[in-house]
Amino acid sequence: MNKNDVFLANLNDKIQSLTEQFASLPHIKRNSPCFDAQLFNYQGPLLNGYEPYLSELKTNYQKLVNLVHRESPPPNIELIVYLSELIVYQLEAMQRELATLSLRNTEKLPHQNETLHEQYVRNSGYLNRLESMRHELEQSNTINIIEKKNQLKIIEERLARCRYYLSQLEQRIENDEK
């Protein structure tokens, strides 16, 4: 077994150990990302534990293994070094997360136990803010015309989705009241 294989085996052991440790935890839910965007690509909320981060770590490890064992063309040493360092940093960050998890309160996902009426009020607020944004953008003269059209298109799409969701909520509220 050469040095590369020993290094890869050690990384694999650490990844497997972390996977087992995180699997033993209850599913944690958080609204904000746990790690910096330079460390992990995944920046969404945690809904089912740390699986997105573990999956990314395993994918990076597999890329590293494939690069190290590639015979033709010769492996890209810079990429191997980069992936090795990234994996080590990701492992360290996840180990710190695991060590400090008990010190932190996990956040509750917003709107988890909202009634239909509360959802309607919250989304009506979104609608009002979107309409206000559209109005301000229409009145603005500081943005070039193309950018203004693009932003207005995005806001109009959001308004349409918001109105649709509000109509769905209205129907559900009406059905519940019958």
C-alpha positions in Angstrom: 0.0 0.0 0.0 1.6 3.3 -1.1 1.3 6.7 0.7 -1.6 7.8 -1.5 -3.7 4.7 -0.7 -3.0 5.2 3.1 -4.1 8.8 2.8 -7.2 7.9 0.9 -8.0 5.1 3.4 -7.6 7.5 6.3 -9.9 10.0 4.7 -12.5 7.3 4.0 -12.4 6.1 7.6 -12.9 9.6 8.9 -15.8 10.2 6.4 -17.4 6.9 7.5 -17.0 7.8 11.1 -18.6 11.2 10.6 -21.4 9.7 8.6 -22.2 7.3 11.5 -22.0 10.0 14.1 -24.4 12.3 12.2 -26.7 9.4 11.4 -27.1 8.7 15.2 -28.4 12.3 15.7 -32.0 13.2 15.5 -32.8 15.0 12.2 -31.9 18.6 12.8 -33.7 21.4 11.0 -32.2 24.8 10.4 -33.1 27.7 8.2 -29.6 29.0 7.5 -26.6 27.2 6.1 -24.2 25.6 8.5 -21.0 26.3 6.6 -19.4 29.0 4.4 -20.2 28.9 0.7 -16.4 28.5 0.0 -16.4 25.3 2.0 -19.6 23.6 0.8 -21.7 24.4 -2.3 -25.0 23.5 -0.5 -26.4 26.7 1.1 -30.0 25.7 1.6 -31.9 25.0 4.8 -31.4 21.7 6.7 -34.6 19.8 6.6 -33.4 16.2 7.1 -30.1 16.4 9.0 -26.7 17.0 7.5 -27.1 14.7 4.5 -26.5 17.4 1.9 -23.1 18.2 3.4 -22.2 14.5 3.9 -23.2 13.8 0.3 -21.0 16.6 -1.0 -18.1 15.4 1.1 -18.4 11.9 -0.2 -18.7 13.2 -3.8 -15.5 15.2 -3.4 -13.8 12.1 -1.9 -14.8 10.0 -4.9 -13.5 12.6 -7.3 -10.2 12.5 -5.4 -10.0 8.7 -5.6 -10.7 8.8 -9.3 -8.0 11.4 -9.9 -5.4 9.6 -7.8 -6.0 6.3 -9.5 -6.2 7.7 -13.1 -3.5 6.4 -15.2 -4.1 8.2 -18.5 -3.8 11.1 -18.9 -1.5 11.8 -15.9 -3.4 13.0 -12.9 -3.7 16.8 -12.4 -1.6 17.3 -9.3 -3.0 20.8 -8.6 -6.5 19.4 -8.6 -5.5 16.5 -6.4 -4.0 19.0 -3.9 -7.0 21.2 -4.0 -9.5 18.4 -3.5 -7.4 16.9 -0.7 -7.3 20.2 1.2 -11.0 20.9 0.6 -11.9 17.4 2.0 -9.7 17.9 5.0 -11.3 21.4 5.6 -14.8 19.9 5.2 -14.0 17.1 7.6 -12.6 19.6 10.2 -15.7 21.8 9.8 -18.1 19.0 10.2 -16.2 17.7 13.3 -16.4 21.1 14.8 -20.1 21.2 14.0 -20.6 17.9 15.7 -18.6 19.0 18.7 -20.5 22.2 19.2 -24.0 20.9 18.2 -25.1 20.5 21.8 -24.1 24.1 22.6 -26.5 25.5 20.0 -30.2 25.5 19.9 -31.5 24.4 16.6 -33.9 26.8 14.9 -37.4 25.9 14.2 -38.5 26.2 10.7 -40.8 29.2 10.3 -44.4 28.8 9.7 -44.3 25.1 10.8 -47.5 25.2 12.9 -49.3 28.1 11.3 -53.0 28.1 10.7 -54.4 28.7 7.3 -55.5 32.2 8.3 -51.9 33.0 9.6 -50.4 31.7 6.3 -52.9 33.9 4.4 -51.9 37.0 6.4 -48.2 36.3 6.0 -48.5 35.8 2.3 -50.7 38.9 1.9 -47.8 40.8 3.4 -45.5 39.3 0.8 -47.9 40.3 -1.9 -48.0 43.9 -0.6 -44.2 44.1 -0.4 -43.8 42.7 -3.9 -46.4 45.3 -5.2 -44.5 48.0 -3.4 -41.2 46.8 -5.0 -42.8 46.8 -8.4 -44.1 50.3 -8.0 -40.8 51.7 -6.8 -39.0 50.0 -9.7 -41.5 51.4 -12.2 -40.9 54.9 -10.8 -37.1 54.5 -10.7 -34.9 56.2 -13.3 -31.6 55.1 -11.9 -31.5 51.6 -13.6 -31.0 51.0 -17.3 -34.1 50.0 -19.2 -33.0 46.4 -19.9 -32.2 45.7 -16.2 -35.4 47.4 -15.2 -37.4 45.1 -17.6 -35.6 42.0 -16.2 -36.3 42.9 -12.6 -39.9 43.8 -13.4 -40.3 40.4 -15.1 -39.0 38.6 -12.0 -41.2 40.6 -9.7 -44.3 39.9 -11.9 -43.5 36.2 -11.8 -43.3 36.3 -8.0 -46.5 38.3 -7.8 -48.3 35.7 -10.0 -47.0 32.8 -7.7 -48.0 34.7 -4.6 -51.5 35.5 -5.9 -51.9 31.9 -7.0 -50.9 30.6 -3.5 -53.2 33.1 -1.9 -56.1 31.9 -4.0 -55.3 28.3 -3.0 -55.3 29.4 0.6 -58.6 31.1 0.2 -60.2 28.0 -1.2 -58.8 25.8 1.6 -60.1 28.3 4.2 -63.5 28.3 2.6 -63.6 24.5 2.5 -62.5 24.3 6.1 -65.3 26.7 7.1 -68.0 24.6 5.4 
